[in-house]
């Protein structure tokens, strides 16, 4: 990584504004955090700053309040959980700019941590508003971006604030770039990409970018229906992206020319509807009923995918194999997650729903690396720049501290 990291600057006694991704899932009924993985992922940076005697000011968004105060999306519950994990008090400030925030920062001692209020209570956050950026920057001496999950966004707390403060990468952001960059630049072969999820359109740029780097691309999930349709198979009521049919056909043709194997499901689990009461069965892909839709890959597909993956040294997985949120449609995702968890290969899990799936199954700690960014990891692996990374100081541009 050619960007300065938090280790490269003197943070002792400094006010350090840290953009974290604490957009954790909350129970709709109780408001409790249902998965604290994003909080845990930021701990190395937070603990490093505490140990270095910094005055730590954390900033994050939570949910989609659309520029308005939403009592259910205040950061209080996150601060409480972080206090428990750190075993020290983390105060949740009732605003992220203004007099109250400034007073709380002024009262910080070395090693103290506070959490600003939800950034997206202000519409200016997503607008990359220069005045909002100035107000945030007034709170700190140094800016640390540790929110890889939002690095693809040109928001105020990610890009705008870097115009006013020395800006460096946190330890999580640094690790994300190193791990994802590693599978692009120097993967150990054989290298397979296991792709699922609903949409082909979300992954076209990534597939094109990794085409010359992988040995095999295995396609499941909802996006398999579009590839199967592009291969002249009928897919019943399965959702397909009509506008992506030619693109899918082109990708398969490019793969053939590049010597890359593309594996589609041999069989699929189909259902009359997508819910827990559905009627379902396993059928070959050549015999998908006209009145049913693909909900998961079938056992023969699991077998053929598993055989391919067992021979690989590097595996990147983005997108579940079926509608894993419903147990009857989760078998394909579960089987391949278990396979990767027991593999000796370098296993890198793309963020978003794939990370949620392996975490829910309880296998996240068995993977080499689980990315915290869904859209950000796809954009990075597509070869596109990330605004949040571009805005940080380069190593050849030292910061005085």
HURAZI-V149866 format. One record per residue. N is the residue number from 0. SS is DSSP state (h for helix, s for strand, l for the rest). PHI is phi in whole degrees, 0 to 359 (999 if undefined). NEAR is the number of other ideal C-beta (glycine too) atoms within 8 Angstrom. Layout:
[[N SS PHI NEAR] [N SS PHI NEAR]]
This chain:
[[0 l 999 8] [1 l 265 5] [2 s 253 13] [3 l 294 13] [4 s 246 11] [5 h 301 13] [6 h 288 6] [7 h 270 8] [8 l 235 11] [9 l 276 5] [10 l 254 12] [11 l 303 8] [12 l 66 6] [13 l 279 12] [14 s 277 12] [15 s 244 15] [16 s 273 15] [17 s 246 17] [18 s 277 15] [19 l 248 14] [20 l 250 15] [21 l 258 13] [22 l 281 9] [23 l 275 13] [24 l 288 5] [25 s 240 12] [26 l 293 8] [27 l 297 3] [28 l 275 4] [29 l 259 4] [30 l 80 7] [31 l 283 7] [32 s 289 12] [33 l 263 7] [34 l 206 10] [35 l 262 9] [36 h 303 11] [37 h 289 14] [38 h 291 14] [39 h 299 8] [40 h 296 9] [41 l 272 15] [42 h 301 10] [43 h 305 8] [44 h 291 15] [45 h 298 15] [46 h 293 9] [47 h 300 11] [48 h 295 14] [49 h 299 13] [50 h 297 6] [51 l 274 8] [52 l 79 9] [53 l 284 14] [54 s 259 13] [55 s 263 14] [56 s 241 14] [57 s 269 14] [58 s 222 13] [59 l 205 16] [60 l 256 10] [61 l 210 14] [62 l 69 11] [63 l 230 4] [64 l 283 12] [65 l 58 6] [66 l 78 10] [67 l 231 6] [68 l 290 5] [69 l 235 10] [70 h 303 5] [71 h 286 7] [72 h 245 9] [73 l 290 11] [74 l 276 13] [75 h 304 7] [76 h 295 11] [77 h 290 15] [78 h 298 12] [79 h 296 10] [80 h 293 11] [81 h 296 14] [82 h 300 11] [83 h 296 7] [84 h 293 10] [85 h 280 12] [86 l 60 5] [87 l 206 7] [88 l 292 4] [89 s 237 13] [90 s 281 8] [91 s 265 13] [92 l 280 12] [93 l 277 5] [94 l 207 9] [95 l 249 12] [96 l 219 10] [97 l 94 7] [98 h 299 5] [99 h 296 9] [100 h 296 14] [101 h 296 10] [102 h 294 8] [103 h 297 11] [104 h 293 13] [105 h 298 6] [106 l 273 6] [107 l 290 11] [108 l 251 6] [109 l 305 8] [110 l 91 9] [111 l 283 8] [112 s 226 12] [113 s 233 14] [114 s 237 15] [115 l 290 14] [116 l 291 12] [117 l 313 14] [118 h 300 14] [119 h 277 13] [120 h 290 12] [121 l 251 10] [122 h 299 7] [123 h 297 10] [124 h 299 14] [125 l 281 10] [126 l 271 8] [127 l 51 10] [128 l 284 10] [129 h 296 8] [130 h 290 7] [131 h 295 14] [132 h 298 14] [133 h 297 9] [134 h 295 9] [135 h 296 16] [136 h 295 12] [137 l 300 8] [138 l 281 12] [139 l 220 14] [140 l 256 8] [141 s 221 15] [142 s 247 15] [143 s 239 15] [144 s 264 18] [145 l 237 15] [146 l 252 14] [147 h 300 16] [148 h 300 13] [149 h 242 14] [150 l 294 16] [151 l 270 11] [152 l 256 10] [153 l 265 6] [154 l 264 12] [155 l 301 16] [156 l 283 11] [157 l 248 17] [158 l 247 12] [159 h 303 14] [160 h 293 16] [161 h 290 12] [162 h 281 6] [163 l 239 7] [164 l 224 11] [165 s 302 11] [166 s 239 12] [167 s 227 17] [168 s 274 16] [169 l 279 16] [170 h 291 13] [171 h 290 13] [172 h 301 15] [173 h 300 12] [174 h 293 9] [175 h 302 14] [176 h 294 14] [177 h 292 9] [178 h 289 12] [179 h 290 13] [180 h 295 10] [181 h 296 9] [182 h 284 14] [183 h 277 11] [184 h 271 6] [185 l 211 4] [186 l 289 13] [187 l 276 7] [188 l 267 7] [189 l 291 9] [190 s 239 16] [191 s 241 15] [192 s 250 14] [193 s 257 14] [194 s 239 15] [195 l 217 16] [196 l 85 14] [197 l 276 8] [198 l 245 10] [199 l 289 12] [200 l 301 9] [201 l 292 8] [202 l 240 14] [203 h 303 11] [204 h 298 10] [205 h 293 11] [206 h 300 12] [207 h 296 10] [208 h 287 10] [209 h 266 12] [210 l 307 12] [211 l 276 4] [212 l 251 8] [213 l 264 12] [214 l 260 9] [215 s 207 14] [216 s 237 13] [217 s 253 13] [218 s 240 13] [219 l 229 17] [220 l 67 14] [221 l 297 11] [222 h 294 16] [223 h 299 15] [224 h 299 13] [225 h 293 13] [226 h 292 14] [227 h 295 12] [228 h 297 13] [229 h 292 11] [230 l 263 9] [231 l 68 4] [232 l 252 9] [233 l 277 6] [234 l 238 12] [235 l 60 12] [236 l 269 8] [237 l 301 11] [238 l 289 8] [239 l 232 10] [240 l 262 10] [241 h 306 5] [242 h 288 6] [243 h 257 13] [244 h 298 12] [245 h 295 7] [246 h 296 11] [247 h 299 13] [248 h 296 10] [249 h 296 8] [250 h 297 13] [251 h 293 12] [252 h 292 8] [253 h 298 10] [254 h 298 12] [255 h 300 9] [256 h 294 6] [257 h 273 8] [258 l 75 4] [259 l 260 11] [260 s 280 8] [261 s 250 13] [262 s 251 10] [263 s 256 10] [264 l 300 12] [265 l 275 9] [266 s 218 12] [267 s 219 15] [268 s 267 15] [269 s 246 15] [270 s 220 13] [271 l 281 8] [272 l 203 7] [273 l 257 9] [274 l 200 6] [275 l 290 6] [276 l 259 4] [277 l 292 11] [278 l 271 6] [279 s 216 11] [280 s 199 7] [281 s 260 8] [282 s 222 11] [283 s 296 6] [284 h 294 12] [285 h 280 5] [286 h 228 6] [287 l 286 15] [288 l 298 8] [289 l 294 7] [290 l 256 6] [291 l 229 12] [292 s 226 13] [293 s 290 14] [294 s 237 15] [295 s 190 14] [296 s 281 15] [297 l 267 14] [298 h 296 8] [299 h 291 8] [300 h 294 14] [301 h 302 13] [302 h 295 8] [303 h 291 10] [304 h 297 14] [305 h 297 11] [306 h 299 8] [307 h 295 13] [308 h 290 16] [309 h 298 8] [310 l 269 6] [311 l 263 14] [312 l 258 9] [313 s 225 14] [314 s 226 15] [315 s 250 14] [316 s 237 14] [317 s 223 16] [318 l 107 16] [319 l 293 14] [320 l 278 12] [321 l 200 17] [322 l 279 10] [323 l 293 13] [324 l 295 4] [325 l 257 11] [326 h 309 5] [327 h 291 10] [328 h 248 14] [329 l 253 13] [330 h 297 12] [331 h 296 16] [332 h 297 15] [333 h 297 10] [334 h 297 10] [335 h 285 15] [336 h 298 12] [337 h 295 10] [338 h 298 11] [339 h 295 16] [340 h 297 11] [341 l 262 6] [342 l 280 11] [343 l 272 2] [344 l 287 11] [345 s 284 11] [346 s 247 12] [347 s 244 15] [348 s 257 15] [349 l 296 15] [350 l 288 14] [351 l 66 11] [352 h 294 10] [353 h 291 16] [354 h 297 16] [355 h 298 9] [356 h 295 12] [357 h 291 14] [358 h 290 11] [359 h 299 8] [360 h 289 10] [361 l 92 5] [362 l 244 11] [363 h 302 11] [364 h 285 4] [365 h 267 7] [366 l 269 13] [367 l 298 7] [368 s 204 10] [369 s 245 10] [370 l 291 16] [371 l 267 13] [372 l 239 16] [373 l 280 13] [374 h 298 10] [375 h 293 17] [376 h 292 16] [377 h 297 14] [378 h 294 10] [379 h 296 14] [380 h 288 14] [381 l 278 10] [382 l 84 6] [383 l 266 7] [384 l 285 5] [385 l 251 11] [386 h 307 12] [387 h 294 17] [388 h 276 13] [389 h 303 7] [390 l 284 10] [391 l 281 13] [392 l 290 11] [393 s 283 8] [394 l 295 9] [395 l 271 5] [396 l 233 7] [397 l 298 7] [398 l 254 10] [399 l 277 4] [400 l 225 9]]
